[in-house]
Amino acid sequence: MIVTFHGKITEYTNGDKTFMPVTDCSTLRALLEELSGYYGESFRLFVNGNESCLFLVNGRGIALSGGLDSPLAPGDKIDILPFVEAG
């Protein structure tokens, strides 16, 4: 699995733009827990914030595949993108 971070999220990943997890995670929720353990509390709060991020698994949104409980498989590509704020 390869995780790619986009935009503002890299502020919470120490500038990392990609991450290849050591363990296999069966769901997106489990992957986010692993990443939160690695990057810390500020990362966890940002990605678990109220609709602050868009998650793509193999280029597709997760809304119809189970949300955060979307299944993951070895070789999947996960993109985490912040929603754009305007005002």
Backbone as a ProteinNet text record, in pm:
[ID]
protein_1_A
[PRIMARY]
MIVTFHGKITEYTNGDKTFMPVTDCSTLRALLEELSGYYGESFRLFVNGNESCLFLVNGRGIALSGGLDSPLAPGDKIDILPFVEAG
[TERTIARY]
82.9	0	87.6	46	115.4	13.1	47.3	-38.5	29.5	-47.2	4.8	-73.2	1.2	-57.8	-51.1	-158	-165.2	-188	-132.9	-161.1	-125.4	-214.1	-192.8	-163.9	-204.1	-183.1	-34.9	51.2	194.6	246.9	170.7	208.2	198.8	118.1	97.9	177	250	328.1	477.8	517.7	659.5	713.1	626.2	665.9	662.3	634.9	626.1	510.9	536.9	431.5	382.8	459.9	417.6	453.9	382.9	406.4	373.4	461.5	434.9	427.3	305.4	288.7	365.9	414.3	486	387.6	272.5	173.8	62.4	-3.4	-120.6	-241.1	-318.9	-439.7	-558.8	-658.1	-771.1	-875.5	-874.4	-970.3	-900	-966.1	-912.5	-903.6	-1000.7	-999.1	-874.4	-841	-721.5	-594.7	-592.6	-476.9	-460.4	-570.5	-562.6	-513.3	-550.9	-500.7	-349.6	-301.9	-158	-84.2	-137	-73.3	-74.7	-183.9	-193.4	-91	-66.5	35.3	174	195.5	326	343.9	240	252.7	203.7	127.1	88.5	-53.3	-82.2	-216.3	-265.5	-179.2	-225	-268.8	-197.7	-239.8	-376.5	-392.8	-518.9	-635.5	-615.6	-722.9	-757.4	-655.6	-682.4	-757.6	-708.8	-773.6	-906.6	-927.7	-1055.3	-1148.3	-1105.6	-1187.3	-1317.7	-1407.9	-1539.8	-1529.5	-1523	-1519.1	-1403.2	-1285.6	-1172.2	-1091.5	-1112.8	-1031.3	-1116.3	-1061.4	-1119	-1024.9	-1080.2	-1000.7	-1034.1	-929.7	-946.2	-870.7	-933.6	-868.2	-864.3	-745.1	-725.4	-799.4	-796.6	-854.8	-1003.9	-1067.5	-1212.9	-1247.5	-1349.4	-1397.3	-1450.6	-1458.2	-1496.3	-1643.6	-1718.7	-1857.6	-1942.2	-1921.1	-2003.8	-1937.2	-1816.6	-1746.3	-1731.3	-1799.6	-1794.6	-1739.5	-1712.5	-1658.2	-1525.3	-1505.6	-1379.4	-1361.8	-1469.3	-1460.6	-1439.9	-1405.6	-1374.5	-1260.7	-1275.8	-1168.2	-1046.1	-930.2	-803.9	-733.4	-653	-576.5	-432.6	-339.7	-201.4	-195.6	-115.4	-102.4	-196.1	-292.4	-382.8	-305.4	-357.8	-301.8	-406.6	-367.2	-458	-409.7	-500.5	-471.4	-553.3	-487.7	-556	-538.5	-651.9	-650.9	-732.7	-684.9	-766.1	-873.1	-989	-1087.6	-1037.7	-1066.8	-1023.5	-1119.5	-1063.4	-1144.3	-1144.6	-1259.1	-1269.7	-1343.6	-1323.4	-1397.3	-1355
-117.5	0	124.2	220.7	349.1	458	544	657.1	782.9	867.4	995.1	1106.4	1200.3	1315	1435.3	1512.8	1629.3	1756.7	1866.2	1998.9	2015.7	2080.5	2119.5	2000.2	1881.4	1765.2	1742.9	1780.8	1760.3	1841.4	1941.8	2014.4	1924.2	1819.1	1726.3	1597	1585.3	1463.7	1493.2	1599.7	1640.1	1659.7	1702	1726.7	1603.8	1485.6	1364.2	1376.3	1336.3	1335.5	1194.4	1095.6	956.6	876.7	766.3	677	536.3	444	303.6	228.9	192.7	128.9	-2.2	-27.7	-151.1	-266.1	-241.5	-347.6	-333.7	-443	-438	-398.2	-306.3	-260.8	-306.2	-363.8	-418.7	-314.1	-199.3	-92.8	42.5	140.5	276.4	327.4	294.4	336.3	282	155	95.5	163.8	198.4	268.1	404.9	477.2	609.3	598.6	492.1	469.3	447	367.1	343.7	473.4	550.7	677.4	774.6	775.6	862.8	823	694.2	648.9	693.8	701	740.9	892.9	967.2	1112.7	1191.6	1130.5	1197	1251.5	1312.1	1359.9	1469.2	1560.6	1668.4	1612.3	1510.2	1445.1	1380.2	1306	1237	1335.2	1446	1544.6	1605.4	1628.7	1688.9	1592.1	1469.8	1377.8	1325.6	1326.9	1282.7	1398.9	1518.8	1637.5	1629.7	1714.7	1715.4	1744.6	1639.2	1649	1736	1721	1802.7	1741.3	1612.3	1545.2	1463.3	1446.9	1359.7	1240.8	1120.8	999.5	927.6	890.7	814.6	683.1	574.8	444.2	402.9	390.5	358.7	456.5	585	691.1	709.7	633.8	644.8	689.7	774.1	819	702	719.7	609.4	610.6	709.3	724.1	600.3	537	421.5	287.4	291.1	165	132.6	206.9	177.5	289	404.8	515.5	477.7	513	481.3	331	255.9	110.1	43.5	122.4	67.5	-32.1	-149	-248.3	-205.5	-243.3	-216.5	-348.6	-350.8	-470.1	-429.2	-523.5	-492.4	-439.3	-338	-278.2	-162.1	-138.1	-24.1	106.3	207	341.6	431	495	580	724.1	813.1	956.5	1023.5	1111	1189.6	1335.9	1402	1540.9	1626.6	1746.6	1836	1901.5	1925.9	2005.7	2148.1	2216.3	2354.9	2445.1	2536.8	2633.5	2764.9	2828.4	2958	3053.3	3179	3271.4	3412.1
0	0	0	-76.5	-78.6	-48.4	46.5	81.6	32	-37.7	-84.8	-16.3	40.7	108.8	15.7	13.8	-75	6.7	-42.8	11.6	157.3	230	369.1	460.4	421.2	507.5	535.1	442.1	464.2	582.5	626.9	748.3	870.8	861.6	972.5	955	844.1	816.9	812.2	876.4	876.8	735.4	644.8	506.7	418	475.3	392.9	294.4	171.2	69.4	40.7	81.6	64.6	189.3	206.8	319	273.7	304.1	273.3	405.8	447.7	578.6	590.1	709.8	738	750.3	810.1	828.4	726.3	700.3	613.5	696.6	646.1	714	631	695.9	621.8	584.9	654.6	624	625.8	567.2	569.9	713.6	794.5	935.7	1006.9	983.5	1045	994.6	866.8	811.3	877.1	894.5	958	1102.5	1171.2	1306.3	1304.6	1208.4	1197	1166.8	1072.8	1037.5	1155.1	1230.8	1348.2	1453.6	1468.1	1561	1518.5	1389.5	1336	1338.1	1294.2	1280.4	1401.9	1489.1	1612.1	1615.5	1729.7	1760.1	1665.5	1624.2	1535.2	1399.9	1350.7	1226	1245.6	1355.5	1381.6	1387	1458.2	1469.3	1334.4	1250.5	1120.5	1028.5	1014.6	919.3	970	1101.9	1156.9	1185.7	1145.4	1167.2	1089	1121.6	1059.8	910.7	830.9	685.1	636.3	697	657.4	543.9	514.8	413.2	316.6	198.8	97.1	85.2	87.8	78.5	-52	-125	-247.8	-234.2	-276.2	-280.5	-426.5	-478.3	-620	-710.5	-671.2	-752.6	-737.4	-647.1	-630.6	-489.3	-480.4	-350.4	-269.7	-139.8	-51.8	-12.2	-56.7	-12.9	-41.1	-154.4	-190.9	-162.7	-105.2	-81.1	67.8	152.4	295.3	380.9	322.1	400.2	461.9	587.3	653.2	674.3	660.4	672	536	435	302.1	314.6	252.4	260.8	180.2	230	161.3	134.8	29.8	-6	-35.7	-20.1	-56.3	-199.2	-220.5	-352.5	-379.3	-288.9	-306.5	-296.7	-365.4	-359.8	-293.5	-185.1	-109.5	-118.2	-153.6	-157.4	-48.3	26.7	128.7	92	65.6	19.8	114.5	149	230.9	143.5	204.3	133.5	127	20.1	3.3	77.4	152.7	224.4	148.1	143	75.8	168.4	144.2	228.4	209.6
[MASK]
+++++++++++++++++++++++++++++++++++++++++++++++++++++++++++++++++++++++++++++++++++++++

